[in-house]
């Protein structure tokens, strides 16, 4: 994980978004390691 990695407990509302239910982020099941690995490789 790089310095820009975020875990779910670190997500907070910010001035740019009225709700954390808005993106941009990709919902992932924490147990779905294949999907997580694929996204990490895609963003490298």
N, CA, C and O atoms as a Tinker XYZ file with bonds, in Angstrom:
   176  protein
     1  N      0.834000   -1.188000    0.000000    73     2
     2  CA     0.000000    0.000000    0.000000    64     1     3
     3  C      0.876000    1.248000    0.000000    63     2     4     5
     4  O      1.855000    1.335000    0.742000    81     3
     5  N      0.519000    2.188000   -0.822000    73     3     6
     6  CA     1.289000    3.418000   -0.899000    64     5     7
     7  C      0.782000    4.482000    0.054000    63     6     8     9
     8  O     -0.171000    4.273000    0.804000    81     7
     9  N      1.440000    5.620000    0.006000    73     7    10
    10  CA     1.072000    6.702000    0.924000    64     9    11
    11  C     -0.315000    7.263000    0.650000    63    10    12    13
    12  O     -0.881000    7.936000    1.511000    81    11
    13  N     -0.878000    7.003000   -0.533000    73    11    14
    14  CA    -2.203000    7.503000   -0.869000    64    13    15
    15  C     -3.307000    6.495000   -0.576000    63    14    16    17
    16  O     -4.471000    6.743000   -0.892000    81    15
    17  N     -2.957000    5.370000    0.020000    73    15    18
    18  CA    -3.953000    4.349000    0.323000    64    17    19
    19  C     -4.868000    4.811000    1.455000    63    18    20    21
    20  O     -4.449000    5.534000    2.358000    81    19
    21  N     -6.115000    4.380000    1.385000    73    19    22
    22  CA    -7.105000    4.772000    2.388000    64    21    23
    23  C     -7.840000    3.526000    2.854000    63    22    24    25
    24  O     -8.186000    2.666000    2.044000    81    23
    25  N     -8.078000    3.424000    4.146000    73    23    26
    26  CA    -8.941000    2.360000    4.645000    64    25    27
    27  C    -10.289000    2.976000    4.989000    63    26    28    29
    28  O    -10.385000    4.180000    5.229000    81    27
    29  N    -11.321000    2.155000    5.013000    73    27    30
    30  CA   -12.687000    2.666000    5.170000    64    29    31
    31  C    -12.850000    3.546000    6.407000    63    30    32    33
    32  O    -13.592000    4.527000    6.366000    81    31
    33  N    -12.186000    3.220000    7.482000    73    31    34
    34  CA   -12.349000    4.005000    8.706000    64    33    35
    35  C    -11.744000    5.399000    8.587000    63    34    36    37
    36  O    -11.998000    6.256000    9.434000    81    35
    37  N    -10.944000    5.639000    7.543000    73    35    38
    38  CA   -10.326000    6.951000    7.342000    64    37    39
    39  C    -11.168000    7.880000    6.479000    63    38    40    41
    40  O    -10.794000    9.036000    6.281000    81    39
    41  N    -12.294000    7.401000    5.962000    73    39    42
    42  CA   -13.106000    8.226000    5.068000    64    41    43
    43  C    -13.948000    9.189000    5.897000    63    42    44    45
    44  O    -14.715000    8.779000    6.767000    81    43
    45  N    -13.789000   10.470000    5.611000    73    43    46
    46  CA   -14.559000   11.504000    6.307000    64    45    47
    47  C    -15.143000   12.452000    5.273000    63    46    48    49
    48  O    -14.647000   12.552000    4.150000    81    47
    49  N    -16.202000   13.146000    5.668000    73    47    50
    50  CA   -16.771000   14.147000    4.771000    64    49    51
    51  C    -15.775000   15.295000    4.611000    63    50    52    53
    52  O    -15.044000   15.627000    5.544000    81    51
    53  N    -15.754000   15.892000    3.428000    73    51    54
    54  CA   -14.890000   17.037000    3.180000    64    53    55
    55  C    -15.707000   18.142000    2.537000    63    54    56    57
    56  O    -16.857000   17.929000    2.151000    81    55
    57  N    -15.119000   19.316000    2.423000    73    55    58
    58  CA   -15.830000   20.458000    1.855000    64    57    59
    59  C    -16.297000   20.193000    0.431000    63    58    60    61
    60  O    -17.320000   20.728000    0.002000    81    59
    61  N    -15.559000   19.376000   -0.298000    73    59    62
    62  CA   -15.891000   19.123000   -1.694000    64    61    63
    63  C    -17.066000   18.190000   -1.907000    63    62    64    65
    64  O    -17.627000   18.138000   -3.002000    81    63
    65  N    -17.447000   17.449000   -0.871000    73    63    66
    66  CA   -18.523000   16.469000   -1.012000    64    65    67
    67  C    -19.502000   16.618000    0.142000    63    66    68    69
    68  O    -19.099000   16.730000    1.299000    81    67
    69  N    -20.780000   16.617000   -0.180000    73    67    70
    70  CA   -21.788000   16.788000    0.862000    64    69    71
    71  C    -22.005000   15.504000    1.660000    63    70    72    73
    72  O    -22.529000   15.546000    2.773000    81    71
    73  N    -21.612000   14.381000    1.106000    73    71    74
    74  CA   -21.827000   13.108000    1.786000    64    73    75
    75  C    -20.763000   12.115000    1.359000    63    74    76    77
    76  O    -20.315000   12.133000    0.213000    81    75
    77  N    -20.356000   11.244000    2.280000    73    75    78
    78  CA   -19.379000   10.217000    1.911000    64    77    79
    79  C    -19.998000    9.156000    1.015000    63    78    80    81
    80  O    -19.292000    8.289000    0.499000    81    79
    81  N    -21.319000    9.216000    0.824000    73    79    82
    82  CA   -21.964000    8.263000   -0.076000    64    81    83
    83  C    -21.735000    8.630000   -1.537000    63    82    84    85
    84  O    -22.023000    7.832000   -2.429000    81    83
    85  N    -21.215000    9.843000   -1.788000    73    83    86
    86  CA   -20.877000   10.246000   -3.147000    64    85    87
    87  C    -19.429000    9.852000   -3.406000    63    86    88    89
    88  O    -18.643000    9.716000   -2.469000    81    87
    89  N    -19.074000    9.667000   -4.685000    73    87    90
    90  CA   -17.724000    9.269000   -5.023000    64    89    91
    91  C    -16.736000   10.400000   -4.859000    63    90    92    93
    92  O    -17.039000   11.357000   -4.146000    81    91
    93  N    -15.573000   10.343000   -5.477000    73    91    94
    94  CA   -15.181000    9.184000   -6.287000    64    93    95
    95  C    -14.424000    8.142000   -5.463000    63    94    96    97
    96  O    -13.314000    8.397000   -4.997000    81    95
    97  N    -15.008000    7.013000   -5.295000    73    95    98
    98  CA   -14.302000    5.866000   -4.733000    64    97    99
    99  C    -14.992000    4.603000   -5.211000    63    98   100   101
   100  O    -16.129000    4.637000   -5.681000    81    99
   101  N    -14.293000    3.499000   -5.085000    73    99   102
   102  CA   -14.799000    2.229000   -5.588000    64   101   103
   103  C    -15.186000    1.359000   -4.398000    63   102   104   105
   104  O    -14.327000    1.033000   -3.578000    81   103
   105  N    -16.463000    0.971000   -4.282000    73   103   106
   106  CA   -16.842000    0.098000   -3.172000    64   105   107
   107  C    -16.234000   -1.295000   -3.350000    63   106   108   109
   108  O    -16.337000   -1.886000   -4.426000    81   107
   109  N    -15.615000   -1.808000   -2.320000    73   107   110
   110  CA   -14.986000   -3.127000   -2.381000    64   109   111
   111  C    -15.334000   -3.922000   -1.132000    63   110   112   113
   112  O    -15.426000   -3.368000   -0.036000    81   111
   113  N    -15.522000   -5.195000   -1.302000    73   111   114
   114  CA   -15.636000   -6.102000   -0.163000    64   113   115
   115  C    -14.211000   -6.348000    0.339000    63   114   116   117
   116  O    -13.352000   -6.763000   -0.437000    81   115
   117  N    -13.953000   -6.102000    1.604000    73   115   118
   118  CA   -12.591000   -6.244000    2.115000    64   117   119
   119  C    -12.054000   -7.664000    1.983000    63   118   120   121
   120  O    -10.842000   -7.872000    2.028000    81   119
   121  N    -12.936000   -8.634000    1.822000    73   119   122
   122  CA   -12.496000  -10.012000    1.661000    64   121   123
   123  C    -12.224000  -10.373000    0.201000    63   122   124   125
   124  O    -11.696000  -11.448000   -0.084000    81   123
   125  N    -12.580000   -9.481000   -0.723000    73   123   126
   126  CA   -12.396000   -9.755000   -2.155000    64   125   127
   127  C    -11.000000   -9.314000   -2.584000    63   126   128   129
   128  O    -10.828000   -8.296000   -3.254000    81   127
   129  N    -10.005000  -10.111000   -2.179000    73   127   130
   130  CA    -8.617000   -9.724000   -2.425000    64   129   131
   131  C     -8.262000   -9.685000   -3.906000    63   130   132   133
   132  O     -7.386000   -8.917000   -4.303000    81   131
   133  N     -8.916000  -10.491000   -4.727000    73   131   134
   134  CA    -8.631000  -10.463000   -6.167000    64   133   135
   135  C     -9.006000   -9.112000   -6.763000    63   134   136   137
   136  O     -8.241000   -8.546000   -7.544000    81   135
   137  N    -10.170000   -8.594000   -6.405000    73   135   138
   138  CA   -10.612000   -7.296000   -6.918000    64   137   139
   139  C     -9.702000   -6.182000   -6.410000    63   138   140   141
   140  O     -9.344000   -5.279000   -7.167000    81   139
   141  N     -9.328000   -6.242000   -5.144000    73   139   142
   142  CA    -8.448000   -5.222000   -4.570000    64   141   143
   143  C     -7.091000   -5.251000   -5.266000    63   142   144   145
   144  O     -6.558000   -4.197000   -5.614000    81   143
   145  N     -6.530000   -6.427000   -5.475000    73   143   146
   146  CA    -5.240000   -6.553000   -6.152000    64   145   147
   147  C     -5.309000   -6.020000   -7.573000    63   146   148   149
   148  O     -4.386000   -5.347000   -8.030000    81   147
   149  N     -6.400000   -6.319000   -8.276000    73   147   150
   150  CA    -6.555000   -5.863000   -9.654000    64   149   151
   151  C     -6.589000   -4.338000   -9.723000    63   150   152   153
   152  O     -5.973000   -3.747000  -10.610000    81   151
   153  N     -7.292000   -3.707000   -8.811000    73   151   154
   154  CA    -7.372000   -2.243000   -8.810000    64   153   155
   155  C     -6.026000   -1.630000   -8.453000    63   154   156   157
   156  O     -5.630000   -0.623000   -9.041000    81   155
   157  N     -5.325000   -2.217000   -7.506000    73   155   158
   158  CA    -4.002000   -1.706000   -7.140000    64   157   159
   159  C     -3.042000   -1.782000   -8.316000    63   158   160   161
   160  O     -2.294000   -0.836000   -8.559000    81   159
   161  N     -3.048000   -2.888000   -9.049000    73   159   162
   162  CA    -2.170000   -3.041000  -10.207000    64   161   163
   163  C     -2.550000   -2.062000  -11.306000    63   162   164   165
   164  O     -1.678000   -1.518000  -11.984000    81   163
   165  N     -3.856000   -1.832000  -11.487000    73   163   166
   166  CA    -4.354000   -0.926000  -12.514000    64   165   167
   167  C     -3.890000    0.511000  -12.254000    63   166   168   169
   168  O     -3.659000    1.265000  -13.199000    81   167
   169  N     -3.755000    0.888000  -10.999000    73   167   170
   170  CA    -3.423000    2.272000  -10.648000    64   169   171
   171  C     -1.924000    2.507000  -10.510000    63   170   172   173
   172  O     -1.513000    3.648000  -10.301000    81   171
   173  N     -1.104000    1.489000  -10.618000    73   171   174
   174  CA     0.352000    1.658000  -10.479000    64   173   175
   175  C      0.939000    2.356000  -11.680000    63   174   176
   176  O      2.148000    2.581000  -11.734000    81   175
